[in-house]
Amino acid sequence: MSSVYYAHSKLTYNTKLEADDLALLRSICGKVIDPNKDLGEQKGIQPYLDAVKSCNTLVLRCYQFPFIGKGAFCEVCWALAYGKLCKTFNESGQLVSLFGVVLNDGKD
């Protein structure tokens, strides 16, 4: 069975959007790693990157379309570097392929 890592901003943790996304992803894929519930607050990014590496697919949710935070940016870059399938929710809420990200602000 394939597994999905749900990359999303801490600003969307514990929201209806997060719950809806997780319900959808679980209905499609089954196993979903949610860093909010499954990993919690960690010291540094490496535990999250290890979780990304263990999955087949990364699904990204922008916190303010088309922007993502630094953590999600690192997770997407890691997934792409390891040849993982990457998807993102577009403005209409549909899952579409993701082939890259662009750094706009190195501080966030």
Summary of the structure (lengths in Angstrom):
residues: 108
radius of gyration: 12.6
end to end distance: 34.2
largest distance: 36.9
contacts: 301
relative contact order: 0.20
helix: 40%
strand: 22%
